[in-house]
Amino acid sequence: MKNTYDIIVVGLGVMGAATLWRAASKCSRVLGVDAYGPTHSYGSSQGSSRIFRRAYWEGDNYLQLLNHADLLWNELEQTSQQQLLFRTGGIFIGPQSSRVVAGSIRTAVQGAIEHELWDWSKITNRSPAFNIKRGAQAVYEPGAYAIAACDARLEMLNEAVKHGASTDFGHRVVHLENDGSDVRVTTNGGRSYLARSVIVTAGPWIADNLLPELKQLLEPRRVPIYWFTPKVGFEKLFAAEHFPVFLYEREDGALLYGVPSITGNETGVKIGFHNRQHTPASPDCKAIPVQQRYVTEITSIVESLFPALERSPTKAANCFYTMSPDESFLIGKSKILESTYFASACSGHGFKFAPAIGDALADLSTGQPASSSLSEFSANRFD
Ligand SMILES: Cc1cc2nc3c(=O)[nH]c(=O)nc-3n(C[C@H](O)[C@H](O)[C@H](O)COP(=O)(O)OP(=O)(O)OC[C@H]3O[C@@H](n4cnc5c(N)ncnc54)[C@H](O)[C@@H]3O)c2cc1C
């Protein structure tokens, strides 16, 4: 029947693109809907790069998903015949007892993940771009990599379409309702679709119109990112072949991350705070310039951490984190709508997991056992 689908995916950021790809590989009538085009600069998935790492300081409870995601990222790269993964390795630096160092070691040991422990002199020898205080420690994970984020997301959409998925870009879903045992999906263009199952992956917008039951559990926040170019003569130090993706936890708990330039679209090293400079905001507040006091703060840190980078960022932009109360994920089944699943509130670290989360959601919505357990990300944990 026209306009009737097995699965409709609402929102095609990385989580939705991955879900559409995995769902289309498992069943035949699949549709993805997004309010904007295939690439846009709103929400959370914008930009050219994201970090993938498995020595996860956040906890070994993410390991099953990480291992599955790693396999699927590699599968995507192989089928796409273009480089999507840049194998830079990853270095996670901080005081010995910091969450980043102690947590990364714990998960690496637990998951038998290849890693090395570097002291201050090894950090300065192996990664001379860093100007680190004596006494700092690092965990080096050779298997960590940078994902070409935009290319990878487009490739997932391509794969989904190759497997027979349909897409409807430029239409915002304004209403979801039960219709018998199906779910009716209505867009602002007046289109109406029926689905046996709906998977809502609408990022920071997920509780607006779509799943208000999640409203109390998530907070969209605007977070800035910056790009710094190397000083003349120091370009090689920061090239992807020499400069790993990194996390750096300061003594005061501030956590910075960074990625070398991996595509021509974004030049310079991308650097941002993971846990500072957050502003609760509506995801519809677009194109707000980054506050000058934030630029000043990051400039002084980068100046001392990377003396061979230019002092001021060449570019600063805002992106969105959708935070849950415990900074983990919200993934599960609606308590109100029939056969409606969701994945959001990825609390600023969900990109790397998208293929595994999408695969598990596609399984659940077709009545299959999920490829990875998602139960610990259920909203029920806050009941
Ligand atoms: C600066 C920054 C750096 C990050 N770095 C990393 C990293 O290195 N590694 C990592 O793992 N994670 C990282 N993250 C987190 C990661 O990017 C996010 O967890 C991920 O992108 C979330 O994707 P999403 O698909 O859930 O949301 P979004 O990307 O926001 O996608 C939601 C989509 O839904 C659409 N939509 C919304 N409402 C509707 C509607 N009503 N109808 C139709 N469509 C709708 C939107 O148009 C959008 O396309 C970072 C995030 C930021 C902001």
The ligand as a Gaussian input file, in Angstrom:
#p B3LYP/6-31G(d) Opt

LIG

0 1
 C       30.989000      19.742000      18.635000
 C       30.625000      18.315000      18.820000
 C       31.624000      17.350000      18.809000
 C       31.292000      16.010000      19.003000
 N       32.291000      15.078000      18.954000
 C       31.972000      13.763000      19.055000
 C       32.983000      12.782000      18.875000
 O       34.144000      13.105000      18.604000
 N       32.633000      11.478000      18.977000
 C       31.348000      11.100000      19.236000
 O       31.092000       9.894000      19.332000
 N       30.354000      12.010000      19.376000
 C       30.641000      13.327000      19.283000
 N       29.658000      14.276000      19.387000
 C       28.282000      13.858000      19.629000
 C       27.596000      13.442000      18.349000
 O       27.925000      14.286000      17.295000
 C       26.080000      13.395000      18.602000
 O       25.829000      12.493000      19.666000
 C       25.348000      12.929000      17.359000
 O       25.690000      13.694000      16.243000
 C       23.831000      13.001000      17.608000
 O       23.198000      12.727000      16.379000
 P       21.619000      12.667000      16.219000
 O       21.378000      12.044000      14.912000
 O       21.042000      12.064000      17.448000
 O       21.124000      14.191000      16.252000
 P       21.162000      15.306000      15.099000
 O       22.447000      15.269000      14.382000
 O       20.799000      16.598000      15.743000
 O       20.045000      14.864000      14.080000
 C       18.702000      15.074000      14.293000
 C       18.034000      15.186000      12.926000
 O       16.643000      15.159000      13.112000
 C       16.060000      16.102000      12.247000
 N       14.766000      16.464000      12.831000
 C       14.555000      17.055000      14.040000
 N       13.241000      17.194000      14.276000
 C       12.616000      16.686000      13.200000
 C       11.248000      16.528000      12.865000
 N       10.270000      16.938000      13.669000
 N       10.952000      16.007000      11.657000
 C       11.919000      15.581000      10.809000
 N       13.234000      15.691000      11.099000
 C       13.584000      16.224000      12.280000
 C       17.058000      17.238000      12.183000
 O       16.886000      18.009000      11.008000
 C       18.370000      16.480000      12.210000
 O       18.820000      16.199000      10.909000
 C       29.959000      15.623000      19.210000
 C       28.944000      16.600000      19.199000
 C       29.268000      17.921000      18.992000
 C       28.175000      18.932000      18.973000

